[in-house]
Structures are given as C-alpha cells and as structure tokens.
Amino acid sequence: MCRIGCAWLSSFALVCLLVACGSTAAPPSESPLEAGVLDAALPDGAPPDAGEFDAGDSDAGDSDAGDYDAGEFDAGDSDAGDFDAGDFDAGDFDASTPDAAVPPPAPECPDLGLDPTAGTIHYVCDCGLSSAPGCVNGDDLAAGDAPERPWRTLGKARVAFGTLAAGDTVAFCRGGSFVVDAASGTRWNNANCRADHPCVVRDYAPPGAVGALERPIIEATSGGNAFALEDGGPSDHEEGYVILNLIVRGIGSGVGFFVYNDIDDVLLCNLSLEGFAIGIQVAGSNAAGPGSDAVNSRIVLRNSTILRNSEQGWLGGCESCAIEHCQFEDNGFRGGVFYHNIYLSSPNDLVTHGMRVVGNTLHRAAIVAGQCQGVSLVGHGKHDDLLIEGNVVTEDIGAAGQGCWGIAIDSGYGTAEAFQRVVVRGNTVSNVGNVGIGLSACQGCVVENNVVVQEQPFDTHAIAVPDRARGPEDLPMSDAIVRNNSIYFGASSGGIGVLLGEEGTGYRLVSNAVQYAGSGAAWRCFRLGPAATAFAADDYNLCSAPGAASTWVEGTGDLAAWRLATGFDLHSLVADPQFASLVGPAYDLRAGSSASPLVGNGAPLDSSPTDRDGLSRDATPDLGAYERR
C-alpha cells in the first residue's frame, strides 16, 4: 500500500508527499520499469507549494503590503523586452529547436554599478569575524557616497536599497564581512528599478587594498533568509535587480536567495551560496495586485557555486528562468529522495515556459551515509520548452545507491503534470545509479547527443523514456526522440541501455551507440513498447555486449530475431564501437579511429543535425554523440 511521507522542506512549510507504493519488487503494473532493475522507491518529492508561502509571513519586521500602493506602479511602464540579452536574458536558447548547437562558453558577469555617471553609488564596509586583515569599518552616520566614507551595516544598506533610483548601486567592500540582522528584516525590494536600468548590489575594492581581496561575505548567522527578493501581501510587479560577486553563507536553515511575488529580470552572478536549507528558491506569488501578473520571469543564476545546502541547491521555476554555468555540490544531504542539487518546479501549478539549465556541473547529490540517494537534477510539475544542455552530472563509484538518479524530468505528484518539447541534449551523466536520464508524461521530447556511463555495481537504465508510471491525470507519452546518444556500461554493472515507449506513438530510436563490458544474464540493449506500431523509426543503432546473452530487445531475442519480428533495425550493428577511452573519470566515447563502426553508420535523415560539440553532421552521419572529423 502507499504511504504518505512528510518533510520540513524549509522553515516555511511542512510538505507531505506520496512515497513509493509497494515493495522494492514492484509488480510491472505499478511501474514501466522492471522490478529488480530499478528500485521501486523512486526518487520523488514535491516542492513546497508556492501558495503556502505568504510573503508577508517570512519577514515580520518588514513593511506589509499595505504600505505599498500597487496603483502607484504600472507594470506596463517597463518593457521587459528592453532587458539587455547580452547580460541577462534567459531566452538565448530555444529549447523547442532540437538542432541548435552546444551552448557557448559561460558569459562573463557584467561589470555594472561602479560607473558614477550611471547612477548613485552607496558604499558599505563592515569588518566582521570573517573579514580580511586590514579591513576598516565604515559608519552608518557617514555619507556613504565614496569608498573613503562608507556606511557600515548590511541593515543600513538593505533599507537604502528600497529607496534607490533605477541604475543606482549598493556596493560592499571586498575583504569585508557583513551580518544579516534577521530581526530587522531580510527583504530587498524596490519598485523603481527597471529591467533596462537595473539596481545593482555588488563589490568594490576599498581604498588602499593590496592584492586580490575576497568577495564580500554576507553571513546569516541567526538563521533564516539572507536575501528575500519579495514584498508582502498581493503581488506588486518589480523588476531589474543585478547582484554580483558575493559570498553568502547560512547556518543550516533558511534560503540564500528567496524570490517571490512577481519579480522579473534578475541576474545573480558570481555568487557563492553555502550552508542554507535551500541555496536559491524561485517560488510563486500571492494573488495579483493592480499592475501585476503574479508571475516571476527571467530569473538567471550564472557562474556561481551552490554548495552544502541541506535540502536543495535550487528549488523552483519561472518564465524563462535560467541556471547556467554553475557548480552544484553536496546539496540535499538532509536525507534521500526528497532532496536534490537542482529541483525544477512550476510554482502555483502554472506551466513554465522556456526554462533552461545549461553548462552546469552537479556532484554529490543527496548524500546520506556516504551514498547519493536522490535525483541530482529533477523536474516535476508542468514545463514547456525546457532545455537541459551541456551539464555534467557525476557521482563517485561506490557512492551511489539505487535511489540515485542523474537527470529526471518526470511526474512525481498526485496532481496533473505535463512536459512538452523538453530537450535533454549534450549532457554527460556518469555513475549516478539507477537511471541516467529519464522522462515521463512528456510529448514531443528529445534526448540526444548525451554521454551516459555506468560502472556502479548494480543494474540500471542509461536512458528511460518513460522512467516511471505516470498517473492517470498526467499527460500521456508520445512522439519522443532518442537519438545519437553514446552509452557505456562497465563490467560490474548491467541493466538496459535504452527504454523507450510503453504508450502512445511516434517514437524514434536512431543512431545510438551502446556498449556493455560485463556478462550479466539480465542485460538487454533496448526495451521497447508497447508494440512495433508505436515507432516511426527504429534503425541505425549499435549495441555491443559480447560477454552477455545476445538480447537486442527485451522479449524478442537477438538482432536477427528482432528484425524478423518487426522489420526494424535493418541497418543496425552488433559490433565493438571502439570508443576512444573507457577509463574514468574522462570516459572519451568518441570514435577511437576512422575504422570505428561508429563512423558513417548513423541514420542519414533522422540523426541530430549537429553533434554534442556543435559540429554539423554530414550526409553519412556517425553513430553516437560525436561526429568524427
């Protein structure tokens, strides 16, 4: 029978979640994945419902929504389209375009806020316990208008932020250490800032500084939030915040950056968020006030490190949110399947559009008793045009349990969930445990040009579409494409290379390369269903498992038997792919030479137009994630 599990996901709310049904040997009707291959205690867990977060509750010391006349601020005064795409725009990648090249290198953080011709600069310098030698305290009674006359406290700066004009800056001294005074408030909000003329919070070099000083350190020593980008009561539209070059530390509770109540066009860049319950949370909104759409949009986290937060590194979602070129490590250690490095949700049960997770590294997710026990990068709820590209998701061999998954965009709630046109492209997922890449309740989704490696000593799925049974309320699966993925299973592992199907039609499985170095009797190259008629294309694949039973598709036998039964895979190969290197942690799954059977044997029409390095594929494309040149 099913049971309900409850967890405190933060200081804000108790959330109860449906934990897996049945024993670890779940009957096939309960899951599309075979019992014994996948632990039926599927990584799961709902995020806090955004409706449970009353922004007015999180900071009693701040002014309530009654102090703000929503009618004085017209959200239409600022066109979010003016937001400079070069610095902030989360819409650079169109997830609905499956042939886009790999993401470019991480853009630099913009050098905004210290040009005195652009706006007023307010300087702040405090020398707390973590400050550098030679730090000189400011004074809250000083003018604060020059590095030689800084204010001192974070509280002074926070209050001043609420009065800034568009384009103004609050600058903290490098080498300084600042304490969050939770009793006086943690909200940073300002209705004057604009997407095309943002308010800036950043660092500055104090007078006489010698050498490179550490970024300003902001410490939430009494617990709770460090920065709450929100206001209370009905949502008032705010936009245009840029926060740069800070170290933000907690003591095990609260949220580093909490975004709530119609906040748009925020760039968080070159930050270190460490020691909170949640590193950054983009929640939902209260009911809309005048001039507000009650939706958060274009929140961008870039070039930052999110470390050792007990519940989630990132939690939430919004319109065109982006997480790009960040490092996530050792988040979610509070315990098991509820916790993750990155948790994408759809607050207020709205559909998010155009979110992207690009170029990040994720390691040590939900470590309990020395083992990963949860999904490192998970998405639940309702997401359209989600792009997950160029990320590296890894765990150490021996440090992943069967509850550990790599990337999973799938149903996990008891309410309706749906994913459309999700693209999972060019990622590297190694040694995560039970599922490398998984999707469910997804239509028109693409999994391409990924490298998946498994050397953990148990059975697994490299790619599973679907990775779990959807609820009757969820979107039915159809029209998924799995192509040009390179997969390697080590000798001590086993399981299934690719699972695809189970319901619906329009599936395409082409140009994938799979190698298994072991001898497990339960090995299968592919598991496909429910019937051959569900597939629009199934051909030009390669699978090598010379030490295992010759099972091409589960239930059908070897490649010859599968061809005879279905007419599929007429151009597919049983051959050693001759990958360049199977030695971890690098695992180079390119063709080792021009003589490799990977070269020139991909699907001429159905392969991905570009490989994971952004190279265009030629008229005779290669199998797997790379095109040899």
N, C-alpha and C positions, 0 to 999 in steps of 0.2 A: 504494500500500500504506500501511498505518497505521504510525505510528512512536510511540515512547514518549518523552515529554519529562520531564525531571526538574528539579525546582527546590527549592532550600532555602527553605521557607516560613517558617522561623524558626530560632532557634538550637537548636530541639529535634529536628527531624526532617527528613530528606530524603524528599520525596514524589515518586513517579514517576506521571505522568499520561498517558493516551492523548490525543494531539493529533489533530487532524482527519485524516481519511483522504482521499486523492486530491488532485487539484489544485484550484485555485480555481474551476475549471469542473467541479464535481462532477456526475456523472450524476444524473438525477432519482431513481433508485432509492436513492441514498445519502442523500437529504435531501428533506423535504417542501417545501423552498423552492427556487425556481428558481435554477439556477446563473446567475451573472452579476448577479442582483439582490442576493443575499446572498453574502458571502464564505464559501466553504466552510470556511475556518479559523475555525470557530465559536468565540466566546468560551466558554471551558471552564476546567476545572481543579478538582481535588478538594481539599478542605481536608485538613489533616493528620488522619489517623485518630486519634481520641481515644485509642485503645488504644496508640498509640505514645508517648504522654506518660505516663511513670511519674512521678507527682508526687514520688516520692522522689528522682528524678534532678535536678529543676530547682533544688534548693536544698540542696546538700550540707551547708551549715553549720547547717541546722535539725535539730530532733529528728526521728527516724524514727518511723514508725507504731508501732514497738514501745514507744515512750514513752507512748502513749495507750492506755488500756484501753477499748476500744469498749463493753465491757459496762457501764461506768460511766455511759454516756449513752444514755438511752432516747429514740429519735426520737419516740416517741409522747407524750412529756411536753409537747410544744408543738404546739398545733393551728395549722397554717398558716392556717386559716381566720380566726384572730384577727388576722391581719395587716391593718392599717388600710387599707382600699381607697382612702380619700381621699388617702393619702400614697404608697402603694407598690404596690397590687395591679395586676398586669399584666392582669387579667381584665376590665377595664371594658368592652371592646368584644368582641362576639361575632361572630367572622368568619363564622360559619355563618348569620348573619342578613343577607341581602343588601339589606334595605330600611332599615338603620339610617342615621341622619343623619350628616352630616360630623362629624369629631372636634371637640370643643370646644377652645377655646384652651389652650395649654400650662399645666398647673397649676404653681403656684409650688413651689419646693423647700421641704420642711417645715423650720421653724425649730426643730430638735431639738438637744438636747445641752448647752445652756448654762443650763438651769434647775437650780440646785444642789439643789432638792428632789427632782429626778427621779433623781439618781444622782451618783456621784463624778466630778469633772472633773479631768483631768490636763492641765496646761498645758505647752507646749513652745515655745521660741523660739530659733532659730539664725539667724545673720546671715551667710550665705554670699555668694558672689560676686554673686548676682542679687538681693540684699536691697535694701530701700529705705534711703535716708539716715535716720539716727537710730535704726535698729534696734539693740536692746540684747540681747546674748547672754544666754541662760539658763545654767544649770549643772546637770549631771546629778546632782550631790550635793545640790541644793536639794530642797525638799519637793515641788515641782511641783503644789501644791494651790491656787495662786492666780496670777492674772496677774502679780503682783509677784514671785513665786518660781518661775518656770518651769524645767523641765528644758531641756536644750539640744538633744540629738541625736535624729535620726529613729530611730536604733537603740534608744535608750532607750525611745522611745515605742512602737516595734514590740514589744519584749519585754513592756512593760506591757500592751499590748492583749491579749495572750494570757491575762492574769490578771483582766481586767475582770469585774465582775458585770454581769448584764443591766441595761441602762439607763445604764451608765457611758459616759464620753466621753474621747477624746483630742483636744485642741484645739491647733492650730498657730497661731502669731501671724501676722496679716496683715502684709505687708511683709517677712516672713522668707523665708529661702532655706535648704533642707534637702537634704542629700546622702544618697542611698541607698548604704549600705555593703553591697554585694553579697556580700562575703566573710563577713560575719556573718549574712546571711540576709535574705530578702525576703518571707517568709511572714507573713501576717496571718490568724490563725485563733484561734477561741475557741468552745468548746463551751457556754459559759454564756449567750451571747446568745440572745435569743428574738425571733421574728417580731413579737409584740405588745409587746415591750420591748427594742428593738434596742440594740446597741452602736453608738456614733456616733464618726466621725472627721470633724473639721471645722475651721473657722477661728475665731479670736477677735480682737478689737481689743485690742492691747497698751495698757498704761497710758500716758496722755499722747499718744496718737495724735491727730494733727491732719489733718483731711481724710480723703478716701477712700483707704485703702491697698490695694495689690494683694493678691489672694488669695495664700495661702502657696504657694510654688513648691517642688515636690519634683523633684529632678534625679537621674536615674540616670546619673551621669557615667562610671561604669565599664562601662556596657552592661548587658544582662540586663533582668530584670523590675523594675518599680517596686513594684507591689503584687501579691502572689500570694495569692489567697484560696483556700487549699488546705491539705491536710495530706498526709503521705506514707503509703505502703502501702495496705492495704484501706481503702475509704472509711468515714469516720465522719461521721454527719449533723451539719451545722452550719447555723445559720440566724440571720437578724436582724442584718444589717450595714447601716448607713447612712453613706455617705461623701459629703461635701458640700464645695463651694466651694474646690476646689484646682486649681492648675496643675501638671500632671505632664509632665515633659519627658525624652526619651531622647536618645541619640546615634546612632540609626540601627539599633539591634538590640533584641531582647527585646520584651516586651509591657508596655504600660502597666498594665492590669489583667488578670490571668490567673485564671479561675475554674474550679475543678476539684475533683472528688471529693465529690459530694453536698453542694453549698452551695445553700441556699434563701433566698428572701426578702431580696434585696439591692437597695438603691436607691443608684444612683450619679447624683448630680445636681449641676448647675452646675460641671462639670469641664471642663478643657481638657487634651486628651491629644495630644501632639505629639512627633514625632521618633523614634518606635519603629518596629520592623518591623511590629507589629500594635498598634493602639490598645487594643482590648479583645478578649479571646478567652474565650468560654464553651465550654470543651472538655467532655470526657466524664467518665469516672470509672474508677478501678480497680475490681476486684471488690469487691462489697459486704461490709463488715464487719457485725457484730451491730448491729441497730438502724438500718441504712442501706438505702435503696432504690437506691443508686448512680446517682441521677438528680439533676441540677441543676434547680431550679424557681424561677420568678418572679424572674429577674434583670432589673432595669429600669434602662436608661440613659436619662436625661431631661435636657433643657435644657443640653446640653453641646456642645462643639466638638471635633471629631476631625480633626486637620489634619496633613498631610505625614508620614504613616506609610508606609513604603516598600512594604509588602506589602498589608495590609488595614487598613481603618479599624475594622471589626467583623468578627470571624470566629467562627462557631459558632451554637449554638442550645440551647434547653432547653424544658421545660414552661412555657408561659405567659411566656416571655421577652418583653420589650418594648423597642423603640428608639423614643423619641418626642420630637419637637420638638428635634432635634439638628441641627447643621450638620456635614456631611462635605465636606471639600475637599482635593484634591491627594493623595489616598491611592492606593497601588498603583503608584507611579511606578517601582518596581524593574523592571517590564517586562511589558507586554502582557496576554494573555488569562488568565493565572493570578491576576490581582490586581484588587482592587475597593475601592470605598468601603464597601460592605456585602456581606458574604458569609454567607448563612444556610446552615448545615449541620445535619445530625442526628447528633451525636456518638454513638459506639458503635453506629452503624447502627440506632438506635432511632427510632421515629416521634415527632416532636414534635407537641404539641397546643396550639392557641390562641396561637401566637406572633403578635405584631403589630409592624408598622413604620408609624408614624403621624406625619404632620406634620413630616417632616424635609426639609432641603434638601441636595441632593447635586450637586457640581460638580467638574469636572476629575478624572475617574476614569482611573487607569492611563495617565497622560500619558507618552508616550515620543516623543522628538524633536518635541515640541510638539503631539502629537495623542493624543486618547483612543483606547486600543487594547483596552479590556476593557469588561465589563458594569459599570455603576455599582452596580446593586442586583441581586444574583443569589442564587438559592436552588437548591441541589441536595439530593438525599437523599430523606427521607420526612417530609412535613409535612401534617398535617390541620388544617383550620380556621385557616389562616394568613390574616391580614388585612394588606393593604398599602394604606394610605389616606392621601390628603391630602398626599402627598410631592411635592416639586418637584425634578425631575431634569433638569439642563441641561448643555449644552456650548456653547462658543462656535463661531460659524460659522467654518469653516476649521480648526478644532482637533479634528476627529473623523474617524477613519479608519473603514473598513468593518468593522473588528473591534470598533467601539464600539457598545454596545447600552445601552438605558435600564434597563428592568426585565425580568428573565428568571427565571421560576421553572420550571425545566426539568431534564431529565435530562442529566447530564454525566459520569457514572461508568461503569465497566464492571460494576457490581453493580446489583441491583434498586433502582429508585427509584419513588416514588409520591407523588402530591399529590391530596388530596381536599378539596373545598369551599374552595378558595382563592378569596379575594375581592380583586380589584385595582380600587380604587374611588376616584374623585375625585382622581387624580394629574394633574400636569402634567409632560409629558415633551417637551422641545424640543431639536431639533438634535443628537441623540445619535449619529446614524449609521445603522447597518444595520437594527436593529429597535427600535421604540419600546417596545412592551410585548409580551412573548412568554411563552407557556406550552407545556409538553408533559407527557405522562404524567399527565394531570390529568383527574379525573372530578368532575362537579358544580361546576365552577369558573365564576366570574362576573367579567367585565371590563366595568365600567360607569362612566359619568359621568366619564371621563377626557378630558383635552385633550392631543392629540398634534400637534406641529408639526415639520415637516421642511423646512429650507432648505439643508441641505448639498448640494453639487453631485454627487450620485450617487443611484442608485436605492435604495429602502429599502422596508420594510414598517412601517406605523404600528402595526398590531396583527397578530400572527401566533399562531394557536392551531391547530395546533402550530407552534412556531418551529424545530423540528429533528426529525429522525427519532429516535424512541425505540428503545432496544434491545429485543430480544425478551423480556428479563427484566423490563422496566418495565411499569407499569400502562397498559393500553390507554386511549386517549382516548375520552370520551363525555360527553354532556349538558352541554356548555359553553354559556354565555350571553354574547353580546357585544351590549351594548345602550347606547343613549344616550351614545355617545362622539362628540366633536367633533374633526375631523381636518383639518389644513391642510397641503398640500404647496406650497412655493414654486415659482417659475418655473424655477429651475435644478435642481430635484430631480425625482424621479419614482419609479415603482415600483408598489406595490399598497396600497390603503387598508386593507383587512381581508382576511386569510387565515383561513378557518375550515373545519374538517373534516379530511379525509384518512382517517379510520377511525371506526367507531362510529356512533351515532345520538343523537337527542335534542338536536340543536343548535338554538339560537335566535339569529337575527341580526335585530335590530329597532331602529328609532328612531335609527340612526346618521346623522351628517351629515359628508360628505367633500367637500372642495374641492381641486382641483388647478389651479394657475395657469400651468402650463407647457404644452409642446407635444410632450412625448416620445412617440414612437410606441409604446413598450412599456407605456404607462400602462394600468392596469386598476383599476376601482373596487374589485372584490372578486375573490377567488379562493376558490371553494367546492368541496368534495368530500367523499366520493368520488362521491356521487350525490344527487339531489334527495331521495330517500327518507331520507337521513340527517338531514333538517331537520324539526323540529317546528314551526318558524316562521321565515319569511324574508319580511319585509314592512316597510312604513313606513320605508324608508331614503331618503336623499337623497345624490346624488352629482353634482357639477358639475365638468366638465373641458372647457370649450368650445374650448380650443386643441388638444386631443388627440383621438386616434381614439376613436370612441364605443364603448368597451368596458365594459359593465356588469359582466359576469362573464367571467373569462378562459375562452376556448374556446367561448363562446356568442354573443358579439356584444353588441349594444346592449340597452337595457332591454326594448324591444319583442320582440326575439328571445328573450330570457331568459324573459319572461312566456309567450310562445307555447310554449317548450320545456318549461316546468316548472309554470306556473300560480302561480309565486311573484311577490312584489313588485308585487302588483296596485295597492297604494296608494302605492308609492314614487314619487319625483320626480327628474327631471333639471332642476335649477334652481339659480341662484345663491343660496347660503344667506344672503347679506347679513350676514356676520359683522360685528360692531361695529368691529373693528380688526385688520388683518393686519400691523401694524407691530411688530417685535420691539424689545425682548425681552418686552413685555407681552402681545401676542397675545390680544386680547379676542375670544373665539369665542362670545360671547352673540349673540342676535339683535339686529341693529342697530336695528330698529324693529318695531312691531307688524305692519308689512306684510311682514316676512320670511317666506319659506315654511317656516321652522323652526317658526313659531308654530302650534300646534294640529294639526300633522300627524303626531304620533307615534302609536305603537301604543296604542290605548285600554286593552288588557288586559296586554300584555307589557312595557310600559315600566317603568323603575325607579320605585318608588313615590315616591322623593324625588330631587331634583337634587343637584348637587355642592355647593350652598350649604345643603343641608338643607331646602329648600322642598318641600312636598308637591306632587306633580303633580296637576293637575285631571283631569276626565273626558275632556278632549281635550288630552292632554299634548303638549309640544313635542318636536321632534327635537333630538338632541344632548344635551350635558351640562347645559344650563341650562334652567330653566323661567322664562319671562318673566312678570313681574308688573307 
